Amino acid sequence: MAIDEARLETLLLQVQSQGDAVGDVTDAGYREAFIAAKEALEMLIDERENWRQMVARATEEFQGDEGI
């Protein structure tokens, strides 16, 4: 699964806009910024796990082909 870069950018922009609106701080604003940041981090964590699995798979294939 690849990162939906448009969605990630939207989430990060949402976090930025909430941070910029610090003069209008409300509990709802904090909650929205937190949720957007959490979703962006979850996307990155999922992608990291996918990369880890691909590297492990490639390593296993290489070792199998080379007889190591």
ZIZI-V858814 format. One record per residue. RES is the residue in three letters. SS is DSSP state (@ for helix, = for strand, . for the rest). OMEGA is omega as a letter, one per 40 degrees, with the letter a starting at -180 (none if undefined). NEAR is the number of other C-alpha atoms within 8 Angstrom. Layout:
BEGIN
((RES,SS,OMEGA,NEAR) (RES,SS,OMEGA,NEAR))
END
This chain:
BEGIN
((MET,.,i,4) (ALA,.,i,4) (ILE,.,i,8) (ASP,.,a,6) (GLU,@,i,6) (ALA,@,i,6) (ARG,@,i,7) (LEU,@,i,11) (GLU,@,i,8) (THR,@,i,8) (LEU,@,a,12) (LEU,@,i,11) (LEU,@,i,8) (GLN,@,i,10) (VAL,@,a,13) (GLN,@,a,8) (SER,@,i,8) (GLN,@,i,12) (GLY,@,i,8) (ASP,@,a,7) (ALA,.,a,8) (VAL,@,i,7) (GLY,@,a,5) (ASP,@,a,5) (VAL,.,i,8) (THR,.,i,6) (ASP,@,i,6) (ALA,@,i,6) (GLY,@,i,9) (TYR,@,a,10) (ARG,@,i,8) (GLU,@,i,10) (ALA,@,i,12) (PHE,@,a,9) (ILE,@,i,8) (ALA,@,i,12) (ALA,@,i,11) (LYS,@,i,8) (GLU,@,i,9) (ALA,@,i,11) (LEU,@,i,8) (GLU,@,i,8) (MET,@,a,10) (LEU,@,i,9) (ILE,@,i,8) (ASP,@,a,8) (GLU,@,i,11) (ARG,@,i,8) (GLU,@,i,8) (ASN,@,i,9) (TRP,@,i,8) (ARG,@,a,8) (GLN,@,i,8) (MET,@,i,8) (VAL,@,i,8) (ALA,@,i,8) (ARG,@,i,8) (ALA,@,i,8) (THR,@,i,8) (GLU,@,i,8) (GLU,@,i,8) (PHE,@,a,8) (GLN,@,i,9) (GLY,@,a,8) (ASP,@,a,7) (GLU,@,a,6) (GLY,.,a,5) (ILE,.,none,5))
END
